[in-house]
């Protein structure tokens, strides 16, 4: 008979047991379930609800159960449904009726809420550490190539010249916001729900603040009904992971383009690519492509959680058992991304000559000409129109912008002087962009120094 089976006259059908079990996926919560139970029984003894010697025996046996699970020497049975009942059943099997005291003043509703918060708190810390490693890999690559120039793109068309390091540092900024979102989310994860009971608290004199302190939570939940029904913290976390995945997908798309024969800007190490089963010459950036696919998977987890919770009346409903599948998958996916990308970036080889060749397209400096006209007092819209006319003249006459004479340039840009003929140097174009946050050599060096110091 199940631990909750006193009211029932027949056992659960096998089909229902298989349908309703969660041990196949929630067993990963065992350490957090044990930590929560150890804190709970310590409080029960302190409050005089169970004998001190019983609490000590339970706490000791819980550590032995944890060791058994660690060692793979623990048998799972779907009839026990979840990790909570497995551990409680193991306690009762060893300590008898005294082991059954572990659940005094507690429901599986507030127990699973506690376990999930403990688990996600640890995972958030690991995710933030992974993001910092990712940032370091990007900053290290930027610092090793501080003067490599490449074309920047808008609409996937050549736009203006930029530093390769500047491009990488854009992603460092994105991942920093991801880390900030996770850290902020952690504040709402770090709230202790145990003591909420099934929904209404308990008539026993539980000391929730003692458990809160024992488990290093910031505070206890203020409303027992919200304490068991709330999954906002999980939705918020997966939402943050969806944004992170989106950022890695964008980086992946850049890398895929840069690896193509059309761009040929970088080469990923063979260890991060695969070949074709048919075409012997192929080297495919499969890690990047998989990341685009896995991003959709994280989006799916977020959609699943929002849909799961949208129609639930207060308080706990069994639907919430399904939250862990989406949560675990999103966390696992993010951690897999964070494991593979830093070494992939660190071993990436730049093809500086190809990048520079692409950056010497004189059309990339068209805006420099317009801004030079602005320096001479020409209204920007007038300057923009004249440079556009100059580009059109060059196209119609099959000439590159830097192949014209001063007289030819003056046909459409009457204010042009000899200085205008020197504006097609990509190094000079970059060097002049000295604004904070710009792609100039000096501000990018400042950005690199900032991140090197911040990520020590």
Secondary structure, 3 states (H helix, E strand, C coil): CCCCHHHCCCCCCHHHHHHHCCHHHHHHHHHHHHHHHHHHHHHHHHCCCCCHHHHHHHHHHHHHHHHHHHCCCCCCCHHHCCHHHHHHHHHHHHHHHHHHHHHCCCCHHHHHHHHHHHHHHHHHHHHHHHHHHHHHHHHHHHHHCCCCEEEEEECCEEEEEEEHHHHHHHHHHHHHHHHHHHHHHHHHHCEECCCCCCCCCCCCCCCHHHHHHHCCCCEECCCHHHHHHCCHHHHHHHHHHHHHHHHHHHHHHHHHHHHCCCCCCEECCHHHCECCCCCCCCCECHHHHHHHHHHHHHHHHHHHHHHHHCCCCCCCCHHHHHHHHHHHHHHHHHHHHHHHHHHHHHCCEECHHHHHHHHCCHHHHHHHHHHHHHHCCCCHHHHHHHHHHHHHHHHHCCCCHHHCCHHHHHCCCCCCCHHHHHCCCHHHHHHCCCCCCCCCHHHHHHHHHHHHHHCC
